[in-house]
């Protein structure tokens, strides 16, 4: 039987590495139970959450990592003050949690090293979450509902099987740390430029060959990790180009000549279409495009040390580089000179 600390020490109860396969706290008085705010049960032999734990009503921190848990009981809902729940390296999956788990007031949830293939829907409704860690699982995708976690500041999904990032991640406006390393991601959605609070972006060991130029808008980004990606090592232009349709040519003419239009002039679907026009990023070009554009991979120098391939979209093959009218001077682009050295303090490529 575990040897409990004295009442003076019960605010934090350490019961780790004791080879426990069960835990009985019933011999503790109600007063002592109320004093326990943190409980550490790591590195034991627990295959279930001991029922007596669910009667520690003032518990704010519970770490039950490195056990053999396969499920959590409904009684865990009794822990109405629980703020941090850590259960790394167990055998938990998306069916292991009570359906009402979304009502838990948890702010920090760490379930790395388990057997999740999907992010449970309960988690995607926990609007109090500030930190979610599901690294080292078997996740294949990030659901669009991730955008519901509006309080999230840290999202750790490294070491999974994720192949794409949904644009809805960009709606996590409080996000400061995004860890997507060691996955199978091939591209980054340009919408991530809306993550204005982002300080660190970990993308190492993926399948990236370029980055969207919109990443330059992440003005507070301090660390960008890209090592272990098949980033191209020379300047590349992909001039694969589908000619614009007659509808797009007409739309380009309207937008380029600033012709006025309204719902009284055109059907609503055409007005909507015209409002979707994107401006060509080339400062020497006043053109626009809708669906037909040219992909242009542009190397940009960060901090005078690393050159990253960023994706640009040009309105036509005849359009010159968005940063230079001379194709031979691409290494000396406006982007290179316009990025202040404090914009990206750490770019990890090797």
Residue pairs with C-beta under 8 A, 6 or more apart in sequence:
1 24
2 15
2 18
2 20
2 23
4 10
4 13
4 28
5 13
5 14
7 31
7 32
7 35
10 32
10 35
10 36
11 35
11 36
11 37
11 38
12 36
12 37
12 38
12 40
13 36
13 38
13 39
13 40
14 40
15 23
15 39
15 40
15 41
15 44
16 40
16 41
16 42
16 43
16 44
17 42
17 43
17 44
18 44
19 44
19 45
20 41
20 44
20 45
20 46
21 44
21 45
21 46
21 47
22 46
22 50
23 41
23 46
23 50
23 52
23 53
24 50
24 52
25 33
25 50
25 52
25 53
25 55
25 56
26 52
33 55
33 56
33 57
33 58
34 57
34 58
35 58
36 56
36 58
36 59
37 58
37 59
37 60
37 61
38 59
38 60
38 61
38 62
39 53
39 56
39 59
39 61
39 62
39 63
40 63
41 53
41 62
41 63
41 64
41 67
42 63
42 64
42 65
42 66
42 67
43 65
43 66
43 67
44 66
44 67
45 67
45 68
46 64
46 67
46 68
46 69
47 67
47 68
47 69
47 70
48 69
48 70
48 71
48 73
49 64
49 69
49 72
49 73
49 76
51 73
51 75
53 59
53 62
54 73
54 75
54 76
54 78
54 79
55 78
56 79
57 78
57 79
57 80
57 81
58 81
59 79
59 81
59 82
60 81
60 82
60 83
60 84
61 82
61 83
61 84
62 79
62 82
62 84
62 85
62 86
63 84
63 86
63 87
64 86
64 87
64 90
65 86
65 87
65 88
65 89
65 90
65 110
66 88
66 89
66 90
67 87
67 89
67 90
68 90
68 91
69 87
69 90
69 91
69 92
69 96
70 90
70 91
70 92
70 96
71 92
71 95
71 96
71 97
72 92
72 96
72 97
72 98
72 101
73 98
74 98
74 100
76 98
76 101
76 104
77 98
77 100
77 101
77 103
77 104
79 104
80 105
81 105
82 104
82 105
82 106
83 105
83 106
83 107
83 108
84 106
84 107
84 108
84 109
84 110
85 104
85 106
85 108
85 109
85 110
86 108
86 110
87 110
87 111
87 114
88 110
88 111
88 112
88 113
88 114
89 112
89 113
89 114
90 113
90 114
91 114
91 115
92 111
92 114
92 115
92 116
93 114
93 115
93 116
93 117
94 116
94 117
94 118
94 119
94 120
97 120
97 122
98 122
99 122
100 122
101 120
101 122
101 123
101 126
102 121
102 122
102 123
102 125
102 126
104 126
105 128
106 126
106 128
106 129
107 128
107 129
107 130
107 131
107 151
108 129
108 130
108 131
109 123
109 126
109 129
109 131
109 132
109 133
110 131
110 133
111 133
111 134
111 137
112 133
112 134
112 135
112 136
112 137
112 156
112 159
113 135
113 136
113 137
114 134
114 136
114 137
115 137
115 138
116 134
116 137
116 138
116 139
117 137
117 138
117 139
117 140
118 139
118 140
118 141
118 143
119 134
119 139
119 142
119 143
119 146
121 145
123 129
123 132
124 143
124 145
124 146
124 148
124 149
125 148
126 149
127 148
127 149
127 150
127 151
128 151
129 149
129 151
129 152
130 151
130 152
130 153
130 154
131 152
131 153
131 154
131 156
132 149
132 152
132 154
132 155
132 156
133 154
133 156
134 156
134 157
134 160
135 156
135 157
135 158
135 159
135 160
135 179
136 158
136 159
136 160
137 159
137 160
138 160
138 161
139 157
139 160
139 161
139 162
140 160
140 161
140 162
140 163
141 162
141 163
141 164
141 166
142 157
142 162
142 164
142 165
142 166
142 169
143 166
144 166
144 168
145 168
146 155
146 166
146 168
146 169
146 172
147 168
147 169
147 171
147 172
149 155
149 172
150 171
150 172
150 173
150 174
151 174
152 172
152 174
152 175
153 174
153 175
153 176
153 177
153 197
154 175
154 176
154 177
154 178
154 179
155 169
155 172
155 175
155 177
155 178
155 179
156 177
156 179
157 179
157 180
157 183
158 179
158 180
158 181
158 182
158 183
158 202
159 181
159 182
159 183
160 182
160 183
161 183
161 184
162 180
162 183
162 184
162 185
163 183
163 184
163 185
163 186
164 185
164 186
164 187
165 180
165 185
165 187
165 188
165 189
165 192
166 189
167 189
167 191
169 175
169 178
169 189
169 191
169 192
169 195
170 189
170 191
170 192
170 193
170 194
170 195
171 194
172 195
173 194
173 195
173 196
173 197
174 197
175 195
175 197
175 198
176 197
176 198
176 199
176 200
177 198
177 199
177 200
178 195
178 198
178 200
178 201
178 202
179 200
179 202
180 201
180 202
180 203
180 206
181 202
181 203
181 204
181 205
181 206
181 225
182 204
182 205
182 206
183 205
183 206
184 206
184 207
185 203
185 206
185 207
185 208
186 206
186 207
186 208
186 209
187 208
187 210
187 212
188 203
188 208
188 211
188 212
188 215
189 212
190 212
190 213
190 214
190 311
191 214
192 198
192 212
192 214
192 215
192 218
193 212
193 214
193 215
193 216
193 217
193 218
195 218
196 218
196 219
196 220
197 220
198 218
198 220
198 221
199 220
199 221
199 222
199 223
200 221
200 222
200 223
200 224
200 225
201 218
201 221
201 223
201 224
201 225
202 223
202 225
203 224
203 225
203 226
203 229
204 225
204 226
204 227
204 228
204 229
204 348
205 227
205 228
205 229
206 228
206 229
207 229
207 230
208 226
208 229
208 230
208 231
209 229
209 230
209 231
209 232
209 309
210 231
210 232
210 297
210 309
210 310
210 311
211 226
211 308
211 309
211 310
211 311
212 310
212 311
213 281
213 298
213 300
213 310
213 311
213 312
213 335
215 221
215 224
215 310
216 300
216 310
216 335
216 339
216 343
219 343
221 343
221 344
222 344
222 345
222 346
223 344
223 345
223 346
223 347
223 348
224 344
224 346
224 347
224 348
225 346
225 348
226 308
226 347
226 348
226 349
227 348
227 349
227 350
231 308
231 309
231 349
232 297
232 309
235 297
235 298
235 299
235 330
235 331
236 297
236 309
237 296
237 297
238 294
238 295
238 296
238 297
239 294
239 317
240 294
240 295
241 292
241 293
241 294
241 316
241 317
242 292
243 292
244 252
244 289
244 290
244 291
244 292
245 291
245 292
247 273
248 289
248 290
248 291
248 292
251 273
251 274
251 277
251 288
251 290
252 277
252 287
252 288
252 289
252 290
252 315
253 259
254 261
254 274
255 274
255 277
255 288
256 286
256 287
256 288
261 271
261 274
262 271
263 271
266 274
273 290
276 290
277 288
277 289
277 290
278 288
278 289
278 290
278 293
278 313
279 287
279 288
280 286
280 287
280 288
280 289
280 313
280 314
280 315
280 319
280 322
281 312
281 313
281 314
281 322
282 314
282 315
282 319
282 320
282 321
282 322
282 323
283 322
283 334
284 320
284 325
285 314
285 315
285 319
285 320
287 315
287 316
287 319
288 315
289 313
289 314
289 315
289 316
293 313
293 314
293 315
294 313
294 314
294 315
294 316
294 317
294 319
295 311
295 312
295 313
296 311
296 312
296 313
296 314
296 321
296 322
297 309
297 310
297 311
297 312
298 309
298 310
298 311
298 312
298 321
298 322
298 323
298 330
298 333
298 335
299 307
299 308
299 309
299 310
299 330
299 331
299 333
300 307
300 308
300 310
300 333
300 335
300 336
300 339
301 307
301 331
301 333
301 335
301 336
301 339
302 308
302 339
302 343
302 344
302 347
303 339
303 341
303 343
303 344
303 345
303 347
304 341
305 347
306 347
306 349
307 331
308 347
310 335
312 321
312 322
314 322
320 326
320 327
321 327
321 330
321 333
323 330
323 333
323 334
323 335
324 330
324 332
324 333
324 334
